[in-house]
Amino acid sequence: MRVFWPTILFLAVFTGASAFAVQRSDLSPEARKLLPEKDAVMVLFKNGKTVDGIQVAQSDQSITVRVTDGTITSTKVFGRSEIKEVKALDVATSLAREL
């Protein structure tokens, strides 16, 4: 299935990005260029805070996430003991952010 990016944006905005899961393989080559190669994740901490980023590594003790805030990108390591859950972000959410 080949999906063009305006279709993804429309579905993400008007139906809610969590209504269905769009996989990277569903996207056109043009849309894939807008998305990171690695998995986009949301890290939910036990204290209720969240961090969105690109998962670059993980182990039994930690997860490493590349986080972008405006024009500044940094790599952060979070201990598993402080994490409640790590959720994969739907590619439609990542694509909408890039547009």
C-alpha positions in Angstrom: 0.0 0.0 0.0 1.5 3.3 -1.0 0.3 6.3 1.0 1.1 9.9 0.0 1.9 12.3 2.9 -1.1 14.6 2.6 -3.3 11.5 3.2 -1.4 10.7 6.4 -1.6 14.3 7.6 -5.4 14.3 6.9 -5.9 11.1 8.8 -3.7 12.1 11.7 -5.4 15.5 12.1 -9.0 14.6 11.4 -9.3 11.1 12.8 -6.7 11.1 15.5 -3.3 9.6 15.0 -4.2 6.8 17.4 -7.2 5.6 15.4 -4.9 3.3 13.4 -1.3 2.4 13.2 0.6 3.5 10.1 3.8 1.7 9.5 6.8 3.1 7.8 6.5 0.6 5.0 3.0 2.0 4.2 4.5 5.3 3.2 5.7 6.6 -0.1 9.5 7.2 -0.5 8.9 10.9 -0.3 7.1 10.6 3.0 9.8 8.2 4.4 12.4 10.9 3.9 10.6 13.1 6.5 10.7 10.3 9.1 13.6 9.1 11.2 15.1 5.7 10.4 14.9 4.6 14.0 11.8 4.0 16.2 10.1 7.1 17.6 9.0 6.4 21.2 7.3 8.1 24.1 8.9 7.4 27.5 6.4 7.6 30.3 8.1 8.0 33.7 6.8 6.9 37.1 6.4 10.5 38.1 4.0 11.2 35.2 6.4 13.1 33.0 6.9 12.1 29.4 9.7 12.4 26.8 9.3 11.9 23.1 12.3 11.0 20.9 14.1 8.5 18.8 15.2 5.3 20.6 18.9 4.7 19.7 19.7 2.0 22.2 18.3 -0.1 25.1 19.5 -2.5 27.7 18.0 -4.2 30.8 19.1 -1.2 32.8 18.5 1.8 30.5 17.0 3.2 27.3 18.8 5.9 25.2 16.7 8.4 23.4 17.7 11.2 21.0 15.5 14.2 22.0 15.0 17.3 19.9 13.8 20.6 21.4 13.6 23.2 18.7 17.0 23.2 17.0 18.8 21.5 19.8 19.2 17.7 19.7 20.7 15.7 22.6 21.0 12.1 23.6 19.6 11.2 27.0 20.0 7.9 28.9 17.1 7.0 31.3 17.3 4.2 33.9 14.7 1.5 33.6 13.9 2.0 37.3 12.5 5.4 36.7 10.4 4.4 33.6 6.8 3.2 33.8 6.4 2.5 30.1 7.9 3.0 26.7 5.4 3.3 23.8 6.2 3.3 20.1 4.8 6.4 18.4 2.7 6.0 15.3 4.5 7.2 12.2 1.6 9.5 11.4 2.3 11.4 14.6 6.0 11.8 13.7 5.1 12.8 10.2 2.6 15.5 11.3 5.3 17.0 13.6 7.7 17.3 10.6 5.2 19.1 8.4 
